[in-house]
């Protein structure tokens, strides 16, 4: 789930359509872009994500300028690149191979309440209990992020939650593929409902990560939160 305890969220498209990502993965290694990694696929709870993803072999990467110059005679690929790159100023992105993703802000939104802003500490480890959720309440995680330098492929959200040392939830959601742009992207996770009851209330620990198909981690957060009978007073 997003930040609490519940069922695994469904995928939500924020960048390009899923069929475009599939098309990207089907291209041969010598074509206009790198092959999509299997790390963008969901794994079962019994699989070791780290071990699975460490075995992924990626195709060659290229700069945006190189991408724009390839396969100019292929009309379908030309249209695909136009959709992918949009209004990217190729002169401003330079020759950088590696994309950069910066998570600008995080917030919890719940119907009828003000957003709960979650300041992101530099070391990724919020002190004390980071936030409180009311049992049986509906909420979503909202975040904005900026992409620079190059296309980020297969950006995904991973979240693992423990209570008293036992893993109680593990979520992986594919966010999408995004081209660099000055304007920030915004993504809202699917709405969820916190569990309720005596056994659901208490303190939880969690680890949240934002990664791409290279398993490059752009942000990792290790924190604790609580589920209580009611919200904290605003």
ZADO-1210 file (C-alpha; in nm, 4 decimals, padded with zeros to 6 digits):
<atoms>
<atom x="00.0000" y="00.0000" z="00.0000" code="UNK" pos="1"/>
<atom x="00.0998" y="00.3611" z="-00.0001" code="UNK" pos="2"/>
<atom x="00.2192" y="00.4291" z="00.3522" code="UNK" pos="3"/>
<atom x="00.0055" y="00.2238" z="00.5860" code="UNK" pos="4"/>
<atom x="-00.1158" y="-00.1326" z="00.5984" code="UNK" pos="5"/>
<atom x="-00.3515" y="-00.2842" z="00.3424" code="UNK" pos="6"/>
<atom x="-00.3768" y="-00.4508" z="00.0040" code="UNK" pos="7"/>
<atom x="-00.1302" y="-00.3997" z="-00.2804" code="UNK" pos="8"/>
<atom x="-00.2228" y="-00.0977" z="-00.4911" code="UNK" pos="9"/>
<atom x="-00.3018" y="-00.1224" z="-00.8603" code="UNK" pos="10"/>
<atom x="-00.0802" y="00.0464" z="-01.1178" code="UNK" pos="11"/>
<atom x="-00.1597" y="00.4010" z="-01.2274" code="UNK" pos="12"/>
<atom x="-00.0229" y="00.5640" z="-01.5446" code="UNK" pos="13"/>
<atom x="00.1290" y="00.9106" z="-01.4871" code="UNK" pos="14"/>
<atom x="00.3555" y="00.9454" z="-01.7872" code="UNK" pos="15"/>
<atom x="00.3138" y="00.7474" z="-02.1065" code="UNK" pos="16"/>
<atom x="00.0653" y="00.4731" z="-02.1792" code="UNK" pos="17"/>
<atom x="00.1538" y="00.1217" z="-02.0690" code="UNK" pos="18"/>
<atom x="00.1505" y="-00.0061" z="-02.4252" code="UNK" pos="19"/>
<atom x="00.4252" y="00.2397" z="-02.5137" code="UNK" pos="20"/>
<atom x="00.6404" y="00.0960" z="-02.2348" code="UNK" pos="21"/>
<atom x="00.5655" y="-00.2517" z="-02.3692" code="UNK" pos="22"/>
<atom x="00.6666" y="-00.1416" z="-02.7160" code="UNK" pos="23"/>
<atom x="00.9922" y="-00.0079" z="-02.5749" code="UNK" pos="24"/>
<atom x="01.0704" y="-00.3458" z="-02.4162" code="UNK" pos="25"/>
<atom x="01.0059" y="-00.5295" z="-02.7420" code="UNK" pos="26"/>
<atom x="01.2591" y="-00.3274" z="-02.9412" code="UNK" pos="27"/>
<atom x="01.5876" y="-00.4917" z="-03.0203" code="UNK" pos="28"/>
<atom x="01.8995" y="-00.3774" z="-02.8344" code="UNK" pos="29"/>
<atom x="02.0307" y="-00.1873" z="-03.1374" code="UNK" pos="30"/>
<atom x="01.7197" y="00.0250" z="-03.1804" code="UNK" pos="31"/>
<atom x="01.6267" y="00.3643" z="-03.0487" code="UNK" pos="32"/>
<atom x="01.6226" y="00.2958" z="-02.6760" code="UNK" pos="33"/>
<atom x="01.7251" y="00.0524" z="-02.4070" code="UNK" pos="34"/>
<atom x="01.5210" y="-00.2557" z="-02.3333" code="UNK" pos="35"/>
<atom x="01.2791" y="-00.2418" z="-02.0421" code="UNK" pos="36"/>
<atom x="01.4059" y="-00.4370" z="-01.7453" code="UNK" pos="37"/>
<atom x="01.2165" y="-00.7218" z="-01.5839" code="UNK" pos="38"/>
<atom x="01.2512" y="-00.5275" z="-01.2605" code="UNK" pos="39"/>
<atom x="00.9532" y="-00.3223" z="-01.3744" code="UNK" pos="40"/>
<atom x="00.7326" y="-00.6297" z="-01.3295" code="UNK" pos="41"/>
<atom x="00.5632" y="-00.7270" z="-01.0080" code="UNK" pos="42"/>
<atom x="00.7046" y="-01.0133" z="-00.8038" code="UNK" pos="43"/>
<atom x="00.5278" y="-01.2349" z="-00.5548" code="UNK" pos="44"/>
<atom x="00.5735" y="-01.1943" z="-00.1825" code="UNK" pos="45"/>
<atom x="00.7759" y="-01.5172" z="-00.1714" code="UNK" pos="46"/>
<atom x="01.0376" y="-01.3843" z="-00.4127" code="UNK" pos="47"/>
<atom x="01.3436" y="-01.1922" z="-00.3018" code="UNK" pos="48"/>
<atom x="01.3144" y="-00.8602" z="-00.4869" code="UNK" pos="49"/>
<atom x="01.6780" y="-00.7653" z="-00.4373" code="UNK" pos="50"/>
<atom x="01.8074" y="-01.0981" z="-00.5669" code="UNK" pos="51"/>
<atom x="01.5683" y="-01.0964" z="-00.8636" code="UNK" pos="52"/>
<atom x="01.6458" y="-00.7415" z="-00.9673" code="UNK" pos="53"/>
<atom x="02.0237" y="-00.7797" z="-00.9328" code="UNK" pos="54"/>
<atom x="02.0176" y="-01.0318" z="-01.2190" code="UNK" pos="55"/>
<atom x="01.8629" y="-00.7948" z="-01.4718" code="UNK" pos="56"/>
<atom x="02.0736" y="-00.7274" z="-01.7818" code="UNK" pos="57"/>
<atom x="01.9942" y="-00.3969" z="-01.9529" code="UNK" pos="58"/>
<atom x="02.0482" y="-00.2943" z="-02.3130" code="UNK" pos="59"/>
<atom x="02.2635" y="00.0017" z="-02.4200" code="UNK" pos="60"/>
<atom x="02.1667" y="00.3486" z="-02.3046" code="UNK" pos="61"/>
<atom x="02.1958" y="00.6635" z="-02.5125" code="UNK" pos="62"/>
<atom x="02.1566" y="01.0370" z="-02.4683" code="UNK" pos="63"/>
<atom x="01.8427" y="01.2174" z="-02.5807" code="UNK" pos="64"/>
<atom x="02.0290" y="01.3663" z="-02.8760" code="UNK" pos="65"/>
<atom x="02.1424" y="01.0207" z="-02.9879" code="UNK" pos="66"/>
<atom x="01.7889" y="00.8910" z="-02.9416" code="UNK" pos="67"/>
<atom x="01.6448" y="01.1663" z="-03.1598" code="UNK" pos="68"/>
<atom x="01.8898" y="01.0886" z="-03.4421" code="UNK" pos="69"/>
<atom x="01.8302" y="00.7151" z="-03.4597" code="UNK" pos="70"/>
<atom x="01.6008" y="00.5448" z="-03.7109" code="UNK" pos="71"/>
<atom x="01.4844" y="00.8655" z="-03.8748" code="UNK" pos="72"/>
<atom x="01.3476" y="00.6743" z="-04.1743" code="UNK" pos="73"/>
<atom x="01.1119" y="00.4654" z="-03.9613" code="UNK" pos="74"/>
<atom x="00.7849" y="00.6589" z="-03.9511" code="UNK" pos="75"/>
<atom x="00.6291" y="00.4647" z="-03.6633" code="UNK" pos="76"/>
<atom x="00.9396" y="00.5051" z="-03.4479" code="UNK" pos="77"/>
<atom x="00.9591" y="00.8735" z="-03.5359" code="UNK" pos="78"/>
<atom x="00.6026" y="00.9275" z="-03.4114" code="UNK" pos="79"/>
<atom x="00.6763" y="00.7232" z="-03.0994" code="UNK" pos="80"/>
<atom x="00.9797" y="00.9388" z="-03.0221" code="UNK" pos="81"/>
<atom x="00.7779" y="01.2542" z="-03.0745" code="UNK" pos="82"/>
<atom x="00.5268" y="01.1365" z="-02.8166" code="UNK" pos="83"/>
<atom x="00.7999" y="01.0247" z="-02.5766" code="UNK" pos="84"/>
<atom x="01.0122" y="01.3379" z="-02.5995" code="UNK" pos="85"/>
<atom x="00.7268" y="01.5857" z="-02.6339" code="UNK" pos="86"/>
<atom x="00.8564" y="01.9417" z="-02.6107" code="UNK" pos="87"/>
<atom x="01.1973" y="01.8522" z="-02.4642" code="UNK" pos="88"/>
<atom x="01.4634" y="02.1080" z="-02.5563" code="UNK" pos="89"/>
<atom x="01.7433" y="01.8781" z="-02.6720" code="UNK" pos="90"/>
<atom x="01.9952" y="02.1628" z="-02.6579" code="UNK" pos="91"/>
<atom x="01.9307" y="02.2126" z="-02.2877" code="UNK" pos="92"/>
<atom x="01.9702" y="01.8513" z="-02.1738" code="UNK" pos="93"/>
<atom x="02.3268" y="01.8091" z="-02.2990" code="UNK" pos="94"/>
<atom x="02.4916" y="01.4697" z="-02.3367" code="UNK" pos="95"/>
<atom x="02.4079" y="01.3195" z="-01.9972" code="UNK" pos="96"/>
<atom x="02.3302" y="00.9477" z="-02.0015" code="UNK" pos="97"/>
<atom x="02.1864" y="00.9118" z="-01.6534" code="UNK" pos="98"/>
<atom x="01.8467" y="01.0615" z="-01.5680" code="UNK" pos="99"/>
<atom x="01.7946" y="01.2398" z="-01.2407" code="UNK" pos="100"/>
<atom x="01.4711" y="01.2260" z="-01.0428" code="UNK" pos="101"/>
<atom x="01.4113" y="01.4496" z="-00.7436" code="UNK" pos="102"/>
<atom x="01.1142" y="01.3906" z="-00.5162" code="UNK" pos="103"/>
<atom x="01.0056" y="01.7443" z="-00.4306" code="UNK" pos="104"/>
<atom x="00.7342" y="01.6856" z="-00.1728" code="UNK" pos="105"/>
<atom x="00.5124" y="01.4219" z="-00.0169" code="UNK" pos="106"/>
<atom x="00.1692" y="01.4589" z="00.1391" code="UNK" pos="107"/>
<atom x="-00.1131" y="01.2427" z="00.2720" code="UNK" pos="108"/>
<atom x="-00.4562" y="01.3437" z="00.1471" code="UNK" pos="109"/>
<atom x="-00.7806" y="01.2309" z="00.3084" code="UNK" pos="110"/>
<atom x="-01.1381" y="01.3362" z="00.2236" code="UNK" pos="111"/>
<atom x="-01.2618" y="01.6269" z="00.4350" code="UNK" pos="112"/>
<atom x="-00.9220" y="01.7013" z="00.5891" code="UNK" pos="113"/>
<atom x="-00.6286" y="01.9283" z="00.5182" code="UNK" pos="114"/>
<atom x="-00.3334" y="01.7588" z="00.3494" code="UNK" pos="115"/>
<atom x="-00.0678" y="01.6250" z="00.5854" code="UNK" pos="116"/>
<atom x="00.2635" y="01.7558" z="00.4549" code="UNK" pos="117"/>
<atom x="00.5590" y="01.5208" z="00.5047" code="UNK" pos="118"/>
<atom x="00.8892" y="01.7117" z="00.5024" code="UNK" pos="119"/>
<atom x="01.1664" y="01.5042" z="00.3484" code="UNK" pos="120"/>
<atom x="01.4838" y="01.5028" z="00.5620" code="UNK" pos="121"/>
<atom x="01.8173" y="01.5059" z="00.3818" code="UNK" pos="122"/>
<atom x="01.9295" y="01.1756" z="00.5333" code="UNK" pos="123"/>
<atom x="01.5984" y="01.0037" z="00.4525" code="UNK" pos="124"/>
<atom x="01.5298" y="00.9152" z="00.8161" code="UNK" pos="125"/>
<atom x="01.2508" y="01.1226" z="00.9736" code="UNK" pos="126"/>
<atom x="01.2885" y="01.1489" z="01.3494" code="UNK" pos="127"/>
<atom x="01.0217" y="01.0050" z="01.5731" code="UNK" pos="128"/>
<atom x="00.6787" y="00.9130" z="01.4419" code="UNK" pos="129"/>
<atom x="00.6509" y="01.0747" z="01.0968" code="UNK" pos="130"/>
<atom x="00.2708" y="01.0828" z="01.0807" code="UNK" pos="131"/>
<atom x="-00.0475" y="00.9362" z="01.2283" code="UNK" pos="132"/>
<atom x="-00.3365" y="00.7735" z="01.0443" code="UNK" pos="133"/>
<atom x="-00.6833" y="00.7246" z="01.1862" code="UNK" pos="134"/>
<atom x="-00.8060" y="00.3663" z="01.1873" code="UNK" pos="135"/>
<atom x="-01.0693" y="00.2945" z="00.9247" code="UNK" pos="136"/>
<atom x="-00.9954" y="00.6152" z="00.7346" code="UNK" pos="137"/>
<atom x="-00.9549" y="00.6686" z="00.3601" code="UNK" pos="138"/>
<atom x="-00.6328" y="00.8278" z="00.2411" code="UNK" pos="139"/>
<atom x="-00.3871" y="00.8531" z="-00.0492" code="UNK" pos="140"/>
<atom x="-00.0213" y="00.9447" z="-00.0870" code="UNK" pos="141"/>
<atom x="00.0438" y="01.2398" z="-00.3183" code="UNK" pos="142"/>
<atom x="00.3890" y="01.3360" z="-00.4393" code="UNK" pos="143"/>
<atom x="00.5531" y="01.5614" z="-00.6944" code="UNK" pos="144"/>
<atom x="00.8849" y="01.4946" z="-00.8644" code="UNK" pos="145"/>
<atom x="01.1067" y="01.6461" z="-01.1295" code="UNK" pos="146"/>
<atom x="01.2964" y="01.4645" z="-01.4052" code="UNK" pos="147"/>
<atom x="01.6148" y="01.6095" z="-01.5580" code="UNK" pos="148"/>
<atom x="01.9020" y="01.5078" z="-01.7913" code="UNK" pos="149"/>
<atom x="01.7456" y="01.2061" z="-01.9627" code="UNK" pos="150"/>
<atom x="01.4367" y="00.9833" z="-01.9816" code="UNK" pos="151"/>
<atom x="01.3722" y="00.7839" z="-01.6655" code="UNK" pos="152"/>
<atom x="01.2433" y="00.4404" z="-01.7556" code="UNK" pos="153"/>
<atom x="01.0196" y="00.2331" z="-01.5319" code="UNK" pos="154"/>
<atom x="01.0034" y="00.4636" z="-01.2309" code="UNK" pos="155"/>
<atom x="00.8462" y="00.2654" z="-00.9513" code="UNK" pos="156"/>
<atom x="00.7401" y="00.3002" z="-00.5897" code="UNK" pos="157"/>
<atom x="00.8267" y="00.0332" z="-00.3326" code="UNK" pos="158"/>
<atom x="00.7029" y="00.0252" z="00.0233" code="UNK" pos="159"/>
<atom x="00.7487" y="-00.2310" z="00.3007" code="UNK" pos="160"/>
<atom x="00.5820" y="-00.2114" z="00.6420" code="UNK" pos="161"/>
<atom x="00.6628" y="-00.3974" z="00.9647" code="UNK" pos="162"/>
<atom x="00.4917" y="-00.4201" z="01.3015" code="UNK" pos="163"/>
<atom x="00.6819" y="-00.5602" z="01.5988" code="UNK" pos="164"/>
<atom x="00.9463" y="-00.6854" z="01.3567" code="UNK" pos="165"/>
<atom x="00.7026" y="-00.8799" z="01.1365" code="UNK" pos="166"/>
<atom x="00.6427" y="-00.7726" z="00.7771" code="UNK" pos="167"/>
<atom x="00.2746" y="-00.6930" z="00.7397" code="UNK" pos="168"/>
<atom x="00.2669" y="-00.5300" z="00.3951" code="UNK" pos="169"/>
<atom x="00.4786" y="-00.5043" z="00.0806" code="UNK" pos="170"/>
<atom x="00.3824" y="-00.2895" z="-00.2167" code="UNK" pos="171"/>
<atom x="00.5366" y="-00.2219" z="-00.5561" code="UNK" pos="172"/>
<atom x="00.3668" y="00.0134" z="-00.8001" code="UNK" pos="173"/>
<atom x="00.4847" y="00.1067" z="-01.1473" code="UNK" pos="174"/>
<atom x="00.4546" y="00.4836" z="-01.1930" code="UNK" pos="175"/>
<atom x="00.5734" y="00.5141" z="-01.5531" code="UNK" pos="176"/>
<atom x="00.8355" y="00.6466" z="-01.7950" code="UNK" pos="177"/>
<atom x="00.9009" y="01.0211" z="-01.8019" code="UNK" pos="178"/>
<atom x="01.0978" y="01.2619" z="-02.0172" code="UNK" pos="179"/>
<atom x="01.2904" y="01.5528" z="-01.8612" code="UNK" pos="180"/>
<atom x="01.1017" y="01.8796" z="-01.8310" code="UNK" pos="181"/>
<atom x="01.1064" y="02.1990" z="-01.6261" code="UNK" pos="182"/>
<atom x="00.7571" y="02.1418" z="-01.4879" code="UNK" pos="183"/>
<atom x="00.7187" y="01.8919" z="-01.2044" code="UNK" pos="184"/>
<atom x="00.5099" y="01.5774" z="-01.2391" code="UNK" pos="185"/>
<atom x="00.2376" y="01.4964" z="-00.9846" code="UNK" pos="186"/>
<atom x="00.1231" y="01.1475" z="-00.8917" code="UNK" pos="187"/>
<atom x="-00.1538" y="01.0391" z="-00.6551" code="UNK" pos="188"/>
<atom x="-00.1514" y="00.6808" z="-00.5328" code="UNK" pos="189"/>
<atom x="-00.4767" y="00.4811" z="-00.5332" code="UNK" pos="190"/>
<atom x="-00.6979" y="00.5531" z="-00.2336" code="UNK" pos="191"/>
<atom x="-00.6794" y="00.3056" z="00.0515" code="UNK" pos="192"/>
<atom x="-00.8418" y="00.2479" z="00.3889" code="UNK" pos="193"/>
<atom x="-00.6458" y="00.1910" z="00.7072" code="UNK" pos="194"/>
<atom x="-00.7339" y="-00.1205" z="00.9077" code="UNK" pos="195"/>
<atom x="-00.9251" y="-00.0805" z="01.2304" code="UNK" pos="196"/>
<atom x="-00.9487" y="-00.2572" z="01.5606" code="UNK" pos="197"/>
<atom x="-00.7322" y="-00.3087" z="01.8655" code="UNK" pos="198"/>
<atom x="-00.4718" y="-00.5155" z="01.6833" code="UNK" pos="199"/>
<atom x="-00.4381" y="-00.2663" z="01.3997" code="UNK" pos="200"/>
<atom x="-00.3628" y="00.0283" z="01.6272" code="UNK" pos="201"/>
<atom x="-00.0048" y="00.0969" z="01.7307" code="UNK" pos="202"/>
<atom x="00.3365" y="00.1822" z="01.5917" code="UNK" pos="203"/>
<atom x="00.4727" y="00.0636" z="01.2568" code="UNK" pos="204"/>
<atom x="00.8096" y="00.0929" z="01.0839" code="UNK" pos="205"/>
<atom x="00.8430" y="00.1289" z="00.7082" code="UNK" pos="206"/>
<atom x="01.0844" y="00.1712" z="00.4201" code="UNK" pos="207"/>
<atom x="00.9820" y="00.3602" z="00.1062" code="UNK" pos="208"/>
<atom x="01.1904" y="00.3710" z="-00.2127" code="UNK" pos="209"/>
<atom x="01.1627" y="00.5357" z="-00.5534" code="UNK" pos="210"/>
<atom x="01.3646" y="00.3408" z="-00.8126" code="UNK" pos="211"/>
<atom x="01.3963" y="00.3008" z="-01.1889" code="UNK" pos="212"/>
<atom x="01.4589" y="00.0036" z="-01.4164" code="UNK" pos="213"/>
<atom x="01.8303" y="00.0187" z="-01.3331" code="UNK" pos="214"/>
<atom x="01.7341" y="-00.0182" z="-00.9661" code="UNK" pos="215"/>
<atom x="01.8849" y="00.3252" z="-00.9165" code="UNK" pos="216"/>
<atom x="01.7297" y="00.4606" z="-00.5980" code="UNK" pos="217"/>
<atom x="01.6399" y="00.8293" z="-00.6104" code="UNK" pos="218"/>
<atom x="01.4983" y="00.8441" z="-00.2593" code="UNK" pos="219"/>
<atom x="01.4854" y="00.6012" z="00.0330" code="UNK" pos="220"/>
<atom x="01.2921" y="00.6820" z="00.3479" code="UNK" pos="221"/>
<atom x="01.3098" y="00.4813" z="00.6714" code="UNK" pos="222"/>
<atom x="01.0533" y="00.5926" z="00.9245" code="UNK" pos="223"/>
<atom x="00.7866" y="00.5036" z="01.1797" code="UNK" pos="224"/>
<atom x="00.4186" y="00.5965" z="01.1851" code="UNK" pos="225"/>
<atom x="00.1155" y="00.5216" z="01.3984" code="UNK" pos="226"/>
<atom x="-00.2441" y="00.4124" z="01.3539" code="UNK" pos="227"/>
<atom x="-00.4707" y="00.5519" z="01.6264" code="UNK" pos="228"/>
<atom x="-00.8399" y="00.5837" z="01.7086" code="UNK" pos="229"/>
<atom x="-00.8395" y="00.9368" z="01.5726" code="UNK" pos="230"/>
<atom x="-00.6337" y="01.1831" z="01.3720" code="UNK" pos="231"/>
<atom x="-00.3863" y="01.4103" z="01.5408" code="UNK" pos="232"/>
<atom x="-00.5354" y="01.7554" z="01.5927" code="UNK" pos="233"/>
<atom x="-00.4514" y="01.9920" z="01.3069" code="UNK" pos="234"/>
</atoms>
